[in-house]
Amino acid sequence: MNMSIFYPLLMGLPIGFLAVIVTVWKRFEDAKGLVAPVKEKEKFLRAPGYSASKKVEALNEEIDDTLFWFTALPALVIIGFLALKSSGKARVPYFWEITVAIAAVTFVWLTVELISKIKARRSWQLGFRGERVVGEYLNSLMLDGCRVFHDFPLNGAGNLDHIVVAPSGVYAIETKTKSKRSGVESNHKVIYDGKTLAFAEGRWNTEYLRQARDQAKQLGKLLADELKMPIEVEPILTLPGWFVDRCGLGEVRVLNQKEISSAILTNAPPVLSPDQIQKIAACLDARCRDVAF
């Protein structure tokens, strides 16, 4: 028997069988005529961490594709070698040396890609969890008459993690989720002097503050343009799980997620009327309500 034909067939048979099974199953499901219980035209508000969750989903698909080729490449090389060997034909000079070299380079590239994507997924997962935690605390503000929105899309400039519209004003809340070392309590504290964030081990950061400030200004301009009235938006930076030691005042308020509610509700005189709150909320709702069932 000519084994050079047998090995490629052996490789393709399971894949072909799986493809047939999946195709038949899809057609069977389509034939049921089932549709989603909610109309596609009906849109829902974004949940906390919506963009981050979509990024994680996309990375999961990319990791699956990379893993497929990561495992399939060695199998293809081995099958090709066995097929050529069993055929009894003369070997092309340096054919396998070149093939193995190309496969090795490709394998290394796939390894680097896989590690990079897994690291990116972990980062986005951490951000998603942080936004969910902060969102949980902020949603409780709705019991006090506040309007809360999450993952607000800015014009070509990413998204704003959370917005709270309260009688005391409009708040743009940026969430930054950073891992911290276990054990030593000092590793769980960040010092804010009004201009800079000082984390443990001498790590300094001003980018978080700049981003929170700039996004609040963008939101204020957007609301002012659409509602034709000046809207002051206060920027808040929250670091879930960190203890914030404030030793100075700055443009941005830096708070732990547990401190936000009291900062918005306690000793904050009303500056917005119910009618203004309704108009601002309607504007934000229109932009955040884009999620299909």
N, C-alpha and C positions, 0 to 999 in steps of 0.2 A: 504493500500500500504506500502511496506517495504521501509521506508525512508533511511535506511542505504545504499541502492543502489542508491537512487536518488541524494544524495548530492555529491558523487564522480563523477557521470555522469554530474551533473550540473557544476562542476569545470572543467572537461575535455572537455566538448562540445565546448566552445569558442576557447580553445587552438587547438583542433583538426580541427575545422572549419578554423581557421586562417592558420594552416599548409597546409591544402588542397588548399586554395586559393593561397598561396605563391608558392606552388609546381606547380600548373597549370599555374600560370603567368610566372614562370621561363621557363617552357617547351614551352610555347607559344612564348616567346622572343627568345629562342634558335632556334626555328623552322624558324624564320625569316632569319637566316643565316647572320646576320649583324656582321661585324668585325670593329676594330678600323681603322681609316683612315690612320694611320701611322704604318709602319711595326714594330713588336715587337723587331726585331733585331736592329732597329735604336735607339741609345741612345742619351740623351740630358744632358747638363751641369746641375749641381746642382744649385738651386736658393738659395738666402740668407735665412738662417734658415731652410734648408731642413731637417736636422736631428731632429731639435727641433719640426718641424711640424709633422714629423712621430711619434715622442714620444707623442705629444698631441693626435694624432689619436689613438694610442694604448691605452692611458689612457682613452679616450672617450669610447672605447669598454669595457674596464675593469669597468668603472663606470656604464655603462649600465647593465652589468652582475650583478654587486653588487646591483644596484637599483632593478633589477628584484627579486632577492632573498630577498631583504630588504622589499619589498611590498608583496611578495608571502608567506613568512614564517607565518605571522599572519593569513593570509587567510587559509593556510593549517591546522593550529592548530584549528581554529574555525570550519572548515568543518569537521575535524576529530571528534571534540567534539560533533557536532550536529548529525553526523552519528551514533556514539556510543550511544548517548542519545536516538535517535529515534528507535534504534534497540531493546531497552528494555532489553538488556542483563546485567547481573550483572557486576559491575565495578571492574576491577582489582585493588587490594589495592595499593594505592600510584601511580597508573599509570599516572594520570593527573598531580599530583604534580611533578613527575619526568619529564614528557613531557614538562610542562610549564617551569621548571627550565632549561632544555636543550635549549628550544626555547629562553628563556631570555638571556642565555649566548651567544648563536649564534647571537641573535639580537644585543647585545652589541658589539660583535666582528665585525659584519657587519657595525655597526655605525662607529667604529674606522677605519675600512678599507676604508669606504666611505669618511670620513673626510680627511684621509691621502692622498687618491688619488686625491681628489679635490684640496688640497693644492699643491700637486706635479704638477697637471695640470696648476694651476695658475702660478707657478714658470716657467714652460716650456713655457707657453704662453707669459709671460713677456720677457723671453730670445728670443723667436721667433720674437716678435715685435721689440726688440732692434736690432737684426741682420738685419731685414728688413730695418729699418731706416738707419743703417750704410751702408748697401748694396746699398741703393738708392743714397747716396752721392758718394760712391766709383764708381758706374757704370758710373757716369758722367766723370770720368777720362779717359774712353775709347775714348772720343772726343779729348783728348790730346795725343793719341797714346799709352796709357797704356793698358796692358792686366789685366783683373780682374777675379778672381775666388773665389767661395764661398764654404764653407762647405767642405774643402779639407780633405779627410780621411787620417789619419796618421796610420802607421803600428801598429795596436793593441793598440793605445793610443788616442782614441777619434777622434776628428776632429778639424781642424784649421778653424776658422770662415771665414776669408777673406785673400786673397793673392793679392797683386798688383805687377806686373812686369812693371817697368818704366825705362826710360833711366838712372835715378838716382840710380837704384838698385832694389832689391827684398825686399818687405815688408810683414811681417807676422802680421796680425792685429787680435787681440783677443778682442772680444766685451763682456763686462760685464754690464748687465742691472740691475740696482738697483733702487728700489722705493725710493722716497724721500718724506718727510713731506711737506705738503702745508703751505703756509703762510710766515714763516720767511725765508728771502733770504739766511741767513747763513746756513740753512739746505740744500741748493742746491749747496754747494761748497765742494770740496775735495782738501786737501793740499798734495802735492807730494814733498818730500824732496830729492828724488833720491833713497831712499831705502824703504820708507813706504808710504802708503796711509792713510791719516787721514780724516775720514768722520765726519759728525756732530755727536754730542752726545758722543764724545770720542770713536768712533769705529775705530779701526786700522786694516789694512789689508796688508799683504805681499804676500799672496798666489796668488793673481791676477798677481802680477809682476813676481813671480817665474814661473807660468804657461806660461805667454807670452814669457818669456826668453827661457824656455825649449823647447817650441814648435817651436820657430824660429830656435833653434839649430838643432832640429830634421829635420826640412824642409831643412836647409842648408846641412846637411849630406846626406839626401835622394837625393837632386839634384846633389851634388858632386859625389855620387856613380853612378848615372845613366848617367850623362853627362861627367864624367871623367874630371872635371875641378872644381877648388875651387869656391864656391858660398857663398857670404856673405849675410846673411838675417838679416834685421833690425827688431827687435820686436817693435810693437806698441800696447799699450793698450788703448782702447777707452771706455769711459763711457758716453753713449748717454744721453743728457739732463743735465749733470752735468757741472758746471764751475770748471775748473782745475786751481788751484793756484800753480804754479811751483816755488819752492824756492830752487831747487837743481837739479843737473844732475845725471842721472843713466844709467844703461844699457838699460832700457826700456823707450821709450818715451810715456808719458801719455797725451792723447789729447781728446778733445771734438770731436764729429763726424764732426763738421763743420771746424775743423782745419786740418784735415788729408790731404785734397787736396792741400792746400798751402804748407804743410810740405813736400809733395812729389814733387811738381812742382816748387815752388818758391826758387830761389837761390840754387838749387841742381844741381851741375855739373854732366854731364853724365858719367857713369862708365860702362855702357853696350852698346854694339854695336847692331844695328838692328838684325844681325844674332844671337847674343847671346840671345836677347829677344825672338826671334822666337823659338830657341831651348828650352829655359826654359818654354815658354808658351805651346809648344807641349807636353812636359813632364807632365806638370800640367793638361793639357786638357785631356790626356789619363786617368788620375786617377779620374778626376771629372765628366767625361762623362759616367755615369752609371745609368741614370734615364730613365726608360721606359715610353712610352706614357700611 
